[in-house]
Amino acid sequence: MCEELVVNTNKRIQTAVDNLPRGFYESNKTCFLHVTDIIEVKALIGLMYTRALLGQNHHNALLLFNNEFGHHFFGATMSRNRFCFLMTHLAFDDKSTRSQRFQTDRFAAIRSIFEKFNENCGKHLVPDEYLAIDESLIAMRNTVSIKMFNPNKPARYGLLFKSLNGVNYAYTFSSVVYDGRTPSRDG
């Protein structure tokens, strides 16, 4: 999954760097404008986990990397400019083929990564005899075609996930995103 993330992110970074003015890239203030590798992507994922663990999901990057208010873990991992650049250019799929895939799959932007993650969840733990089917609405404010409305949930709008979970221990074996009706199938 990380390799696919690196390849697609590097394509997007290279497109962004190619569109910059000629003299802009040679400046010594743009040292963060380069392609990434798997180690740096894993570090970025670690920073996002740490951000959530510290309860700082809604904090600005200026506060995260601030010496006085932020945690030292962020500045020790990478620069603030590099973090913002990678977060802006993180790509889960090839954007050039996305429009074709959207015609049959509304979740096409992250389908391949999600399916690999889903496959890995089912590989590493053997389900016991009691399983539960659960649905959860993950809150989101974006305007996407697969966003659902449910007035009975605390967050009324979001992505609807249906999952197969263990009863005796909290573990998800498989998950499916409800992506609405597409032309290739009835529902």
GURO-285421 format. One record per residue: residue in one letter; x, y, z of N, C-alpha, C in turn. Coordinates in steps of 0.001 Angstrom, whole numbers, plus 500000, padded with zeros to 6 digits. Each point is the difference from the previous one (the first is absolute). Layout:
BEGIN
AXYZXYZXYZ;...
END
This chain:
BEGIN
M500822498820500000499178501180500000500873501253500000;C501043499975500798500880501169500076500722500240498680;E500371498923499304500672500157498712499083500668498984;E498730499586499985499041500618499091499780501469500366;L499966500276501284499853501375500474501189500858499570;V501206499449500079501215500728499598499989500275498498;V499647499007499203500001500172498542499010501076499582;N498775499942500523498985500978499615500302501396500537;T500559500072501200500374501299500558501140500614499204;N500968499185499596501117500528499211499540500514498637;K499007499343499394499451500500498733499383501379500207;R499261500138501089499341501282500277501018501090500361;I501037499634500747501051500963500345500739500445498741;Q500333499066499129500731500343498782499177500916499107;T498698499776499922499124500891499232499995501402500599;A499940500083501330499993501303500671501323500730499801;V501113499284500094501322500626499830500199500440498552;D499504499219499037500139500369498594499201501255499662;N498932500264500731499161501170499735500494501268500694;L501067499894500798500547501179500673500770500872499014;P500092501289500268500843500855499142501457499545500056;R500732500260498933501362499477499861500926500429501132;G500040501225500379500918500472501026499572499662501420;F498737499610500170499478499734501333500645498758500615;Y500215498988499199500511498723500508501473500082500399;E500773500869499389501416500103500314500271500767501285;S498993500619500581500165500776501230500375499077501160;N500804500495500944500403499178501136498882499871501030;K498906500734499834498872499903500925499018498903499604;T500252499322498923499083498966499517500618498614500092;C500755499748501035500668498705500135499013498866500314;F498757500330500344499002498979500324499248499520498759;L500290500551498829499304499646498759500737498879499278;H499880498784500491500612498856499338499122498777500224;V500260498952499231499199498779500111500281499327501338;T499139499078500357500086499341501296500402498542499839;D500195499324501114500298498577499992499151499322501080;I500138498707500102499148499227500905500278500323501473;I501232500318500333500340500337501387499321501304500402;E500020500982499094499379501285500312498475499891500075;V499402499155499163498548499800500063499620499324501311;K500795499038500443499725499369501300500171501004501138;A500967500902499883500169501049501004498804500938500001;L499475500320498820498813500847499900498789499331500641;I499832498711499761498898499260500619500182499974501518;G501232499841500458500275500042501435499670501349500603;L500294501086499264499653501336500486498485500192500081;M499285499418499052498534500110500043499431499205501163;Y500570498819500282499585499225501170500299500766501288;T501176500584500072500380500768501184499097501211500178;R499675500632498913499079501144500043498655499595500589;A499488498845499590498731499511500537500135499566501450;L501110499363500323500231499533501366500064501156500989;L500589501110499564500099501180500852498731500855499975;G499008499600499208498753500745499909500157501315499276;Q500904500048499015500281501237499288499599499921498530;N498942499251499700499559499858498613499573501313499377;H499443500883500791499483501248499463500975501167500152;H501212499723500472500984501058500145500690500290498677;N500341501230499815500717500446498826501437499466500059;A500615499835498827501386499530499951500950500986500660;L499639501281500006500835500987500689500092499697501489;L498903499554500594500016499644501422500685498667500253;L499830499038499077500620498689500194501521500098500031;F500558500853499141501446500099499883500579501174500783;N499207500658500797500452501123500809500849499486501160;N501138500622500256500895499553501076499390500195501380;E499166501014500147499436500306501305498720499212500288;F499111499892499010498697499379500229499896498575499462;G500756499678498963499910498687499376500849498956500705;H499804498772499590500779498886500536501301499889499222;H501079499687500686501326499919499362500094498874498993;F499101499037500073500009498853499100499840500426498540;F499188501014499753499729500430498628501235500621499356;G500604500947500673501191500660499456501189499080499872;A500069498969500832501110499055499920499844499037498822;T498789499854499489499756499063498911500218500634498637;M499392501167499770500164500708498732499643501467500188;S500306500810499015499703501428500094498510500246499769;R499553501147500463498586500357499852499644500152498525;N500883500622499215499726500178498574499908498669499272;R500868499062500346499959498680499366498724499268500393;F499595500080501267498779499370500475498790500548499238;C499904501315499887498873500624499282500022499633498520;F501191499967499412500128499643498586499550498559499765;L500430499080500844499602498599499838498509499804500253;M499456500683500992498564499878500269499175500545498835;T500503501023499332499297500570498856500066499086498788;H501105499311499819500211499211498786499868498497500209;L499530499566501133499788498572500247498940499467499040;A500299498932499285499087499458498989499858498496500180;F498769499531499977499709498579500181499818499259498678;D499819500726498914499794499357498704500580500864498897;D499970499461498781500478500720498831498878500902499500;K500222501291500067498949500962499655499644499973498518;S500916499567499158499734499998498559498947498970499600;T499841498919500744499000498974499679498772500065500901;R499951500982500891498911500065500972498639500245499356;S499933500850499002498701500329499391499361498769499352;Q500792499122499414499460498765499432499489499079501104;R500745499906501089499596499129501097498789500535500753;F499825501322500042498855500600500681498677499663499313;Q500024499666498733498773499663499294499372498724500540;T500804499081500500499478498753500540500180499859501505;D500843500853500609500286499880501427500175501389500601;R499099500396500861500067501329500609501070500095501080;F500499498889500455501045499957501025501366499740499365;A500112500298498701501186499655499221501265500695500473;A499878501158500636501188500767500380500870499245501001;I499412499217500871500804499243500971499632498521500035;R499322499505498975499539498603499983501142499015500125;S501073500155499249501071498988500012500694499936501361;I500295501155500605500628500009501325499046499424501041;F498722500362499919499007499519500960499843498490499902;E499979499460498783499856498551499821501226499244500529;K501189500555499816501201499357500551499987500035501519;F499575501129500569499874500103501458498965498999500519;N498886499904499309498927499085500372500476498548499938;E500765499687498975500544498642499849500972499674501133;N500827500959500378500951499783501092499303499834501347;C498885500686500205499258499848501256499503498572500172;G499531499388498918499485498638500084501075498941500070;K501226500322499636501084499017499982500614499726501358;H500046500986500866500847499919501174499325499462501255;L498708499766499953499308499495501184498893499068499554;V499911498833500637498961499027499665498730500363500771;P498865500153499309498777500354500710499506498862500888;D499420500377501119499438498977500871498560499707499568;E499254499267500825498670499556499589498938501089500045;Y500249501099500682499022501079500095500508501236499274;L499228500420499003500326501195499232498769500904499950;A500214501265499781498906500964499908500180500852498753;I498885500312499384500004500921498870499611501363500550;D500829500968499733499788501329500561500074501025498880;E499347501117500212500140501108499074500370501239500786;S500870500789499420500406501237500662500062501110498959;L499592501165500420500005501171499149501171500874500446;I501031500085499179501178500801500308499710501433499540;A500019500927500956499615501373499709500946500647499007;M499432500766499083500787500763499042499181501188499516;R500707501062499652499334501212499531500183500219498507;N500783499165499351500272500164498576498731499797499191;T500003500510498791498883499758499096500434498945498989;V499642498757500271500278498891499109498699499260499747;S499957499273498907498757499344499609499657498795500863;I500947499449500746499707498815500807499691500335501453;K499884501272500322499678500401501365498546499646500291;M499779499422501178498663499549500388499419500925501066;F498674499976500120499299500752501041499251499005500868;N500201500065501319499271499174500951499669500857501211;P498720500350500180499645500888501114500131499346501365;N500138498673500060500087499294501275501416499930500555;K500986500382499219501389499962500443500398501352500584;P501018500013500888500467501290500547500514500953498916;A500762499469499071500421500786498833499062499605498869;R499240500918499502498940499654499048500509499712498594;Y501117500592499613500545499811498658501372499350500084;G500264499059499095501316499379499973500059498788499102;L501110499272500065500171498756499261499442498853500814;L499221499152499366499384498866500681500840498751499761;F500550499443501078500783498768499945499180498884500626;K499949498854499337499407498798500575501140499016500186;S500083499440501202501169499179500297499623498730500744;L500875499023499890499887498732500706501021500019501128;N499510499970501250500854500186501165499926498801500935;G501058499834500775499993498988501042499186500472501192;V499325499057500680499178500351501161500830499959501280;N500823498976500162500772499838501233501168500967500103;Y500505500471498897501086500963499993499733500984498867;A500402501225500203499725501053499025500972499906498835;Y499556499392498911500829499886498808499096499947498780;T500344500746498968499236500005498755500666499056499016;F499223499026499504500532499025499055499806500447498557;S498914500683499744499714500459498657499095501219500081;S500170500896499050499204501219499990499663500369498563;V498816500563499821499530500409498683499459501407500118;V500331500832499030499475501361499962498767500002499114;Y498925500579500521498810500150499176500229501172499063;D500060499701498700500305501049499034498821500326499094;G498808499592500388498802500356499252499838499168498760;R499086500426499184499678499281498769500918500463498883;T500566499058499277500869500312498867499380499425498744;P500413500437498815499400499498498758500199498503499779;S501050499409500575500284498597499742499171499045500837;R499346500491501042499202499121500843498788500763500519;D499040499289500536498736500614500397500009500626501373;G500883499578500913499994500606501322500900499294500963;
END
